[in-house]
Amino acid sequence: MMAASPVTLHTTDTGGSGRPVVLIHGWPLSGEAWQHQIGPLKEAGYRVITYDRRGFGTSDKPAEGFDYDTFADDLQRVLESLQLEDVTLLGFSMGGGEVARYASRHGLDRVRSVVFAAAVPPYLLNGADNPEGPLDEASYQGLRGSLEEDREAFFDEFATGFFSAGDQLTVSEEERQQAIGLARQSDQGAALGAMDAWATTDFRADLQSVTVPTLVIHGDADATVPVEGSGQRTHQAISGSELVIIEGAPHGVNVSHVDQFNSAVLDFLAR
């Protein structure tokens, strides 16, 4: 498949001479979703880079390129443009797909280690060849239809589920509203195209290319990307990987359980 043409991605870089950590955001957010991680990582001596995925945040909003080959190529351009080496890639939710596809498409010469956080690999969509997939076709089509029908109502409901453990919202209303605000910045075509990508892309073969030290972090109350069908399977697929399960944490674990999330990442990076 021929990848879409390059676009300009909004990128932030704390600079400095520390080892680089690239934070890859989830759907339908932007690099601003990492506000609770950037400071602590920088204070620990790391150079922290975020970017907004094409079609999201304040990056260019093209009409095409919402597939994981293109997303991985965009990530490669970020690494090349900043001349990054010895990088840790930390992919949250759909961002974990970039990490997996990057490994198989571009190799890991620039990469020291990776983190999958509440991430969608190995393969969400349930089917005869993927009976452990946690997302059935009817639910996926229902989500897509709701986004098409009433974008504002969809984002409001999605943000609640994103941060809920059972029926309990685990963040402040202000934090939930911040996430909705980031979602609103997305282009509708990009939001739908990226949903198709994270819902239907099979990363099982990509994970075989992940041969660097790997951390998998997941909340055990994640209803958006349930750990049994995602994080645990990714951990099993990557030899020598470490699995950290955060008790009572929803999908948005990096906001709801900041201290535990950051400690797990910092401990991993320090090795």
DRENLO-813804 format. One record per residue (C-alpha): residue number from 1; residue in three letters; x, z negated, y. Coordinates in Angstrom, 3 decimals. Example, Ala and Ser with C-alpha at 12.3 -4.5 7.8 and 13.67 -1.06 7.14 Angstrom:
2
1_ALA_12.300_-7.800_-4.500
2_SER_13.670_-7.140_-1.060
//
This chain:
271
1_MET_0.000_0.000_0.000
2_MET_1.389_0.998_3.381
3_ALA_1.443_-1.956_5.765
4_ALA_-0.142_-1.786_9.193
5_SER_1.986_-1.209_12.258
6_PRO_3.745_-4.141_13.974
7_VAL_1.965_-6.212_16.587
8_THR_3.130_-8.795_19.121
9_LEU_2.672_-12.298_17.746
10_HIS_2.490_-15.350_19.996
11_THR_5.423_-17.517_18.847
12_THR_6.645_-20.950_19.884
13_ASP_10.171_-22.181_19.189
14_THR_11.504_-25.646_19.991
15_GLY_15.035_-24.251_19.836
16_GLY_18.118_-26.260_19.116
17_SER_20.683_-26.044_16.356
18_GLY_18.701_-27.835_13.651
19_ARG_17.540_-26.238_10.429
20_PRO_14.501_-24.069_11.139
21_VAL_11.047_-24.927_9.863
22_VAL_8.406_-22.203_10.248
23_LEU_4.820_-23.483_10.273
24_ILE_2.178_-20.949_9.147
25_HIS_-1.349_-21.916_10.151
26_GLY_-4.616_-21.781_8.259
27_TRP_-7.809_-19.822_8.793
28_PRO_-9.355_-19.363_11.351
29_LEU_-7.002_-21.381_13.537
30_SER_-3.696_-20.743_15.349
31_GLY_-0.241_-22.219_15.709
32_GLU_-1.766_-24.947_17.893
33_ALA_-3.185_-26.486_14.723
34_TRP_0.329_-27.889_14.095
35_GLN_0.335_-30.170_17.150
36_HIS_0.721_-33.307_14.988
37_GLN_3.747_-31.892_13.157
38_ILE_5.836_-30.174_15.837
39_GLY_6.941_-33.344_17.648
40_PRO_7.910_-35.407_14.587
41_LEU_9.801_-32.489_13.052
42_LYS_11.651_-31.826_16.295
43_GLU_12.487_-35.523_16.675
44_ALA_13.916_-35.483_13.156
45_GLY_16.337_-32.770_14.254
46_TYR_14.637_-29.615_13.058
47_ARG_14.047_-26.398_14.972
48_VAL_10.299_-25.829_14.734
49_ILE_8.714_-22.383_14.971
50_THR_5.004_-21.588_14.958
51_TYR_3.210_-18.307_15.411
52_ASP_-0.375_-17.117_15.654
53_ARG_-1.357_-14.749_12.852
54_ARG_-2.377_-11.240_13.975
55_GLY_-5.947_-11.350_15.257
56_PHE_-5.864_-15.114_15.846
57_GLY_-4.930_-17.427_18.689
58_THR_-3.266_-15.467_21.462
59_SER_-1.516_-12.881_19.280
60_ASP_-2.447_-9.211_19.463
61_LYS_-5.833_-8.427_17.957
62_PRO_-5.485_-5.079_16.167
63_ALA_-8.217_-3.354_14.193
64_GLU_-6.238_-3.388_10.949
65_GLY_-3.636_-5.192_8.923
66_PHE_-5.564_-8.164_7.555
67_ASP_-4.001_-8.102_4.111
68_TYR_-1.200_-10.205_2.675
69_ASP_1.371_-7.436_2.522
70_THR_1.014_-7.043_6.279
71_PHE_0.895_-10.783_6.890
72_ALA_4.149_-11.168_4.914
73_ASP_5.736_-8.342_6.901
74_ASP_4.688_-10.075_10.128
75_LEU_6.377_-13.259_8.919
76_GLN_9.527_-11.283_8.111
77_ARG_9.559_-9.908_11.670
78_VAL_9.334_-13.449_13.052
79_LEU_12.337_-14.517_10.960
80_GLU_14.303_-11.404_11.873
81_SER_13.530_-11.521_15.588
82_LEU_14.714_-15.131_15.813
83_GLN_17.596_-14.495_13.378
84_LEU_16.530_-17.419_11.237
85_GLU_18.435_-18.411_8.118
86_ASP_18.235_-21.430_5.786
87_VAL_14.536_-21.660_6.676
88_THR_11.805_-23.867_5.278
89_LEU_8.460_-22.050_5.212
90_LEU_5.467_-24.382_5.413
91_GLY_2.180_-22.591_4.758
92_PHE_-1.129_-24.358_5.239
93_SER_-4.255_-23.079_3.466
94_MET_-4.231_-19.272_3.818
95_GLY_-0.686_-19.658_5.187
96_GLY_0.389_-20.542_1.680
97_GLY_-0.502_-17.000_0.760
98_GLU_2.060_-15.693_3.245
99_VAL_4.685_-17.907_1.612
100_ALA_3.904_-16.595_-1.874
101_ARG_3.667_-12.940_-0.859
102_TYR_6.781_-13.213_1.323
103_ALA_8.756_-14.430_-1.693
104_SER_7.782_-11.467_-3.838
105_ARG_7.849_-8.831_-1.086
106_HIS_10.945_-9.814_0.911
107_GLY_12.905_-12.174_-1.319
108_LEU_14.211_-15.583_-0.392
109_ASP_17.673_-14.860_1.007
110_ARG_16.673_-16.414_4.329
111_VAL_14.723_-19.283_2.754
112_ARG_16.001_-22.715_1.801
113_SER_12.722_-24.238_0.611
114_VAL_8.947_-23.869_0.841
115_VAL_5.894_-26.072_1.246
116_PHE_2.368_-25.218_0.128
117_ALA_-0.061_-27.462_2.022
118_ALA_-3.738_-27.408_0.982
119_ALA_-2.880_-23.809_0.149
120_VAL_-4.979_-21.044_-1.395
121_PRO_-2.605_-19.865_-4.179
122_PRO_-2.585_-19.101_-6.982
123_TYR_-6.015_-17.338_-6.847
124_LEU_-9.264_-18.660_-5.419
125_LEU_-11.859_-16.159_-6.619
126_ASN_-13.391_-17.111_-9.937
127_GLY_-13.676_-14.378_-12.547
128_ALA_-13.246_-13.536_-16.205
129_ASP_-9.468_-13.284_-15.751
130_ASN_-9.366_-16.364_-13.487
131_PRO_-11.801_-18.922_-14.898
132_GLU_-10.053_-21.744_-13.036
133_GLY_-10.667_-20.108_-9.664
134_PRO_-12.644_-22.572_-7.520
135_LEU_-14.503_-19.957_-5.420
136_ASP_-17.339_-18.042_-7.057
137_GLU_-18.421_-14.618_-5.828
138_ALA_-21.802_-15.821_-4.562
139_SER_-20.212_-18.566_-2.453
140_TYR_-17.673_-16.148_-1.020
141_GLN_-20.358_-13.630_-0.087
142_GLY_-22.439_-16.452_1.375
143_LEU_-19.575_-17.567_3.578
144_ARG_-18.917_-14.025_4.717
145_GLY_-22.574_-13.405_5.463
146_SER_-22.858_-16.612_7.477
147_LEU_-19.837_-15.661_9.579
148_GLU_-21.304_-12.217_10.219
149_GLU_-24.745_-13.580_11.065
150_ASP_-23.917_-16.475_13.412
151_ARG_-20.250_-16.948_14.210
152_GLU_-20.713_-20.053_16.383
153_ALA_-22.871_-21.889_13.846
154_PHE_-20.489_-20.910_11.059
155_PHE_-17.427_-22.328_12.816
156_ASP_-19.262_-25.558_13.608
157_GLU_-20.236_-26.095_9.981
158_PHE_-16.889_-24.910_8.640
159_ALA_-14.963_-27.344_10.859
160_THR_-17.084_-30.227_9.585
161_GLY_-16.345_-29.364_5.965
162_PHE_-12.691_-28.722_6.826
163_PHE_-12.258_-32.345_7.905
164_SER_-14.715_-34.126_5.621
165_ALA_-14.095_-36.174_2.486
166_GLY_-17.456_-36.209_0.775
167_ASP_-19.969_-36.861_3.551
168_GLN_-17.441_-38.660_5.737
169_LEU_-15.781_-36.927_8.700
170_THR_-12.151_-38.064_8.639
171_VAL_-11.133_-37.037_12.170
172_SER_-12.513_-37.688_15.625
173_GLU_-15.200_-35.456_17.095
174_GLU_-12.624_-34.405_19.682
175_GLU_-10.304_-33.165_16.924
176_ARG_-13.168_-31.326_15.232
177_GLN_-14.046_-29.651_18.530
178_GLN_-10.410_-28.677_19.055
179_ALA_-10.469_-26.850_15.722
180_ILE_-13.678_-25.067_16.693
181_GLY_-12.021_-24.032_19.937
182_LEU_-9.099_-22.512_18.049
183_ALA_-11.480_-20.715_15.703
184_ARG_-13.299_-19.183_18.670
185_GLN_-10.039_-17.520_19.756
186_SER_-10.063_-15.383_16.616
187_ASP_-11.182_-11.782_16.686
188_GLN_-14.294_-11.343_14.543
189_GLY_-12.826_-8.392_12.638
190_ALA_-9.687_-10.413_11.961
191_ALA_-11.706_-13.447_10.872
192_LEU_-13.676_-11.374_8.373
193_GLY_-10.651_-9.399_7.182
194_ALA_-8.533_-12.514_6.707
195_MET_-11.388_-14.224_4.862
196_ASP_-11.486_-11.289_2.454
197_ALA_-7.733_-11.672_2.006
198_TRP_-7.591_-15.385_1.271
199_ALA_-10.704_-15.332_-0.888
200_THR_-9.767_-12.401_-3.122
201_THR_-5.965_-12.106_-3.271
202_ASP_-4.296_-12.941_-6.581
203_PHE_-0.951_-14.691_-5.983
204_ARG_-0.191_-15.563_-9.594
205_ALA_2.542_-12.939_-9.903
206_ASP_3.913_-13.769_-6.428
207_LEU_4.480_-17.390_-7.396
208_GLN_6.943_-16.249_-10.052
209_SER_9.239_-15.203_-7.187
210_VAL_9.294_-18.718_-5.692
211_THR_12.634_-19.983_-6.982
212_VAL_13.651_-22.356_-4.171
213_PRO_12.818_-26.079_-3.909
214_THR_9.055_-26.365_-3.473
215_LEU_6.686_-29.080_-2.282
216_VAL_2.941_-28.864_-2.890
217_ILE_0.779_-31.184_-0.742
218_HIS_-2.969_-31.469_-1.208
219_GLY_-5.782_-33.884_-0.483
220_ASP_-7.833_-34.990_-3.476
221_ALA_-11.039_-34.763_-1.389
222_ASP_-10.441_-31.162_-0.275
223_ALA_-13.797_-29.383_-0.655
224_THR_-12.635_-26.177_1.067
225_VAL_-9.724_-25.437_-1.285
226_PRO_-10.143_-27.884_-4.185
227_VAL_-6.862_-29.213_-5.515
228_GLU_-7.727_-28.706_-9.192
229_GLY_-8.052_-24.948_-8.747
230_SER_-5.216_-24.484_-6.277
231_GLY_-2.520_-27.076_-5.581
232_GLN_-2.275_-28.353_-9.135
233_ARG_-2.101_-24.821_-10.532
234_THR_0.577_-23.809_-8.001
235_HIS_2.599_-26.883_-8.940
236_GLN_2.327_-25.944_-12.626
237_ALA_3.317_-22.339_-11.885
238_ILE_6.521_-23.185_-9.985
239_SER_9.155_-24.796_-12.141
240_GLY_10.627_-27.964_-10.643
241_SER_8.123_-28.158_-7.811
242_GLU_6.978_-31.503_-6.467
243_LEU_3.283_-32.350_-6.099
244_VAL_2.050_-34.901_-3.540
245_ILE_-1.653_-35.739_-3.734
246_ILE_-2.992_-37.575_-0.673
247_GLU_-5.884_-39.813_-1.625
248_GLY_-9.101_-39.370_0.302
249_ALA_-7.760_-36.447_2.304
250_PRO_-9.898_-33.400_3.149
251_HIS_-8.710_-29.841_3.646
252_GLY_-7.376_-30.568_7.143
253_VAL_-4.951_-33.124_5.730
254_ASN_-2.282_-32.503_8.394
255_VAL_-4.715_-33.817_11.032
256_SER_-6.692_-36.412_9.081
257_HIS_-3.720_-38.059_7.347
258_VAL_-0.906_-37.289_9.769
259_ASP_1.498_-40.061_8.782
260_GLN_1.271_-39.423_5.041
261_PHE_1.500_-35.680_5.497
262_ASN_4.481_-35.842_7.841
263_SER_6.286_-38.391_5.674
264_ALA_5.934_-36.172_2.611
265_VAL_7.295_-33.173_4.522
266_LEU_10.159_-35.067_6.157
267_ASP_11.178_-36.686_2.856
268_PHE_11.268_-33.258_1.230
269_LEU_13.241_-31.686_4.067
270_ALA_15.835_-34.463_4.021
271_ARG_16.987_-33.663_0.486
//
